[in-house]
Amino acid sequence: MFLAGIGYAAGLTGYLRSNLDALSALASAATADPAAALTASHGLTPPGAFVLGTVSAPPSVGLAFPAGAALLALVFVGTVAKFGRGTAYLYLVGAFAPLGAFSFGTAVAVEPSGATLALLVVLPLAATLVFLGDVGQFLLSER
């Protein structure tokens, strides 16, 4: 799980680095009006378009983004299917959020920056960190 999270974070870094101008525009707009800043695009490349560009281009580091997202979802599904109880199935929301962002970005012309960042950054990284925290808590309680 940890390695899948690291792989996804590495791919996400490539996506965010390619959108530095849009992220700086978002940051400056967020200081003036946070609600309007999160609902506008600010030139952020839709994740689906970015993924289609990396898949159709010659092999590069950009392929780590879709591969890491797929690996994260696969590892979460396997782990939750084997060990999941109660609310553990909610981790799948965070695991599948990037895949949803990829398809959402190809279907919608202008994607809000807030939705993109929630689907690509907040949900998957929070799910990974909370899951690892739960595993650590479980292991410590079993001592």
C-alpha positions, 0 to 999 in steps of 0.5 A: 500500500505504501509503495502504491501511494509513493508511485501515485505521488510521484506521478501526481508530482509530474502532473502538478509540475506541468501545471505550475502556472495554473496552480500559481494563478489558483493560489493568487485567486484564492487569496482574493475570493476562495470560492470563485477560485475553486470553481474556475479552471485557471488553465489547469490541464484536465487530468484526462487530457494529460493522461491521454497525452502521456499515453500517446506520446513516447514513453516518459515519466508522465506514464507514472501518473496513470500507472500509479493511479491504477496501481493505487486502485488495484491495491486498495481493492485487493486489500479492502476485499481481503481485510475490509470491515465496516467503514473500510470500504470508504477507502475505495472512494479515495482510491478510485477518485483519480480514475474518476478525475481522468474520465471527468476531465475528458467529458467536461470542457472546463473542469473546476480547479477545486474538483480536480485537486480534490479528486487528484490530491485530497481524496487519494492521499488522505485515503492512503494516509488514513489507511496506513494510520489504521493499519499501524493502530491495528498492529500496535493494538495486537501487541 
